[in-house]
Amino acid sequence: MSPSSLSERRHPLALGWEAVRANLVPALIIQALMFTVFAAYYLSPTFAEGLNRVADYKKAYGLLFVIPASILAASILPEIFLVLFFQRGRVRWENCRSILFTAPIWALDGVAIDLLYRGLAAWLGDTASLPIVFAKLCIDQFVYNVFFAAPYAVLAYQWKNGGYSIGVLRRNLTALDFRDKLVPTLFTTWAVWIPVMAIIYSLPLALQFPLASLALTFWVLLLTYMTNRFAGKSGRPAAAKRMEMSPKLAQ
């Protein structure tokens, strides 16, 4: 039975829990990486100085930093990982086409994230007290993600998996189908990003976006896997599957 037929029969909360369990290892890797960076910032003066330089650069250049950093983290680096780990180091046209699709998608998302962080700092303050971090975390995860970030990602990748056709997207994405994709995406988002954002909001504002970009690379790999499964595809890239089949065809 295909993943799409499963999503029609199962309750979205069950699908959400399945998504959390399926992606638990990547989530733990992201969280461990972010905690290591967080600890190193406060324990290593040399590491802190390096991060502060990045923060100063971001503060000085604004969107000229945010947009390239978002494209690098969420569009280019995930494709590099796919080439290295799934395609035996061979670059294929699908990788270039994927970057052309994801670059503007994640550039816009990066601008929205930067505006969110700066808006929350202006509204609630830029201190790392428990009430402020908790309030930012709740707004980020249960307002921003529910009403913008998760729906935006689901629609964007559904459009991609439908051959970049608005007509196909409109026909295939009914309200019920959208719910069955959105809920698992939200559950996985919360499993990954709640601990990560608790760390990020405990850092100074200037460091929040650079650190979020670091986690975004792994998140895009995870999101791509999930949305491929929603579309009834293998979670692994098509180029990798063809390369696995080619030795058999040659025999």
N, C-alpha and C positions, 0 to 999 in steps of 0.2 A: 504494500500500500504506500502511495507517495506521501511526502510530507504535507502537500496541499490538501489531500483527502483526509489526512489525519486532523488537520486544523479545522476542517468542517465538522468533525464529529466530536472533538474533545473540547471541554470547557477551557476558555483562555487562561484561567488561573492555573489549571493543570499544565498547559503548555508553557506558561511562564515559569513554573517550578522546574519543569523539564529543561528549559533553557538555562536556568541558573545552575542546575547540576551538570549539564553538558559543558558549561563554560567555567566551571569552578576553578580549574587549574590556571587558565589564563588570568582570571580575576585575581587569584592569589599571587601570581607572578607580578602583576601590575602593582598590587598593594604592597608587596614586599619591596619592590623597587622604589616606590614612592616613600615608604618609611625609611629606607636606607638613605635616600637623598635628604629627607627631613632631619634625620639624626646627624648626618654628616654636616649639614648646614650649621647646626648648633654646637657640634663637637670639634669640628676641624676648621680653624681660622683660614687655612689655605683654600679649602673647598668653598667656604662662605664667601671669600673674596672673589673667587671665580664666578659664583652665582650672582653676586652683587654687580659684577661687571656686565653680565648679561642683562640684569634688571636695569642698569643705567642706560644700556644701549636701547632697550625697549622703551624706556621713558623718553629718551631723546628723539626717537624716530617714529613712535606711535604706530600708525597703520602701516607705515613702510617696514616695520618689523613684524607686526601681527600677521599680515597677509602672506608674506613669504614663509614665515615660520609655520603657519597653518598648512600651507601647501606642501612644505617639506615634510612635516610630521605626519599629516593625514593622507597625503596623496603619493608622494615620491618614495618615502621610506617603506611603507607597506608593500609597494611593488618590488622594491629591492629585496625585501625579505622573501617574497614569493619566488622571485628569480633564483635566489641563493638556495632556498630550502626545498622548493617544490619543482623547479624547472632546471635543475642541474647547472645553474649559471647561465642558461641560454635566455636571452631577451627575445620576446615574441611581440608581434603587433598588438596582441590583446593587452599587453602591459602599457604600451604607449596610448592605446585607445582608452584604457581605464584611467590613466593620468589625466587625459584631456577631459574626461567626464568628472573625475573627483576634484580636480584643482579648483574650479569655480565653486563647486558645492561646499567644499571645506573652507575655502577662503571666506565665503559669506558666513559660515558657521563660526569661524575664528573671530570675525568682527563682532558677531553677536555675543560670543563668550567674553571678549574683552570689554564690551559695553556693560554686560552683566556684572562683571567683577568690579569695574569702576563705579557703576551705579550703586551696588551694594555697599561699597566702601564709603561713598558719599552719604548714603542714607543711614547706615548703621554704624559707621566708624571703621577705622583700620587698625583695630586692636584685636589681640587673640584671646580675649576673655571667653569663657565657656558660653555665656548667653549669646554673645555676638556670633561666634562660630556656629552655634546651633541654629540661630535664626537664619543666617546665610545659607546653611546647609539645607534647611527645610524649604526655603524659597527656591534655591537652585534645583533640588531634586523633585519637589512636589508641585512646583508652579512652572518654572522654566522648562524642565524636561517633559512634563506632562503635556503642556500646551504648545511647545514649540519644538524642542530638540528631537524628541522621539518621533513625533508625527513627520517632521521634516525629513529625518533619515529614512523612515519607512517609505514615504512617497518617492524620495529621490532614488532609492535603490530598487523600488518596484518599477519605476519608470525605466531604469537601466535594464533590468531583467526582462522587461517587455519590449526590448529592442528600440528604446528611446521614442516610443510612439505614444502620444497623448491619447489617441483613440483606444489603443490596447489598454493603457492604464485606466481609462474611464470605464471600459467594459469589464475588466477583470477585478477591479478593486471596489467591491460593494461595501456598504457600511459594516456588514457582519464580517466580511473578509478583512477589512481594515482593523477592526477590533481585535480579531484573532492574530494579527501581526503586531499590533501596537502593544498589547498586554505583555506578551513574552519579551518584547524589546524593552519595555519599562522595567520588568522584573530583573532582566540581565543588567540593565543600566544601574539600577539600585544596588545590585550585588557587587558590581565593579566600582561604581563611582562614589557611593556614600562614604566608605572608608578613605578613598583617595581625596575626596573633597574636604573631609574633616582635616586632613593633613594640609591641603593647599590653603584653606581659609585660616589655618594657624600660622601662616607665613605672611610677611609684609606684602602689600598690594603689588608692588613692582615685580615680585617673584612669582605671583600666582599664575599668570598666563604662561611664562616659560616652563613652569613645572607641569601645568596641565597639558602643554604640547607634548611633553615627554610621554605621558600616559596615553595621549590621543593616538599615537602610532599603533599601539597594541589594541586599543579599542576598535580602530577601523578594521584590523584583521579579524577581530571577533565579530563585528557587525557584518562584514562581508560574508563570513561563513553563515551567519544566521539568515541573512536575507536570501542567500543562495538556496538554503534549505526551504525557506518560505516559497520560493519559486519552483520547488520540486527538483532542484538540481543538487548535485553533490556539493558539500561544503568546501571541497578542495577546488582549486582553479582548473578551468577546462584545459589549459595548456599542460598542466601536470598530468591530467588523466590521459591526454593524447600521447604524452611521452612514455607513460607506463604501458600503453597499448602497442606502441610502435615496435618494440622488440618482438612481441608475439606475432605482429603482422609480417615481420621480416622472416619469420621461421618457415 
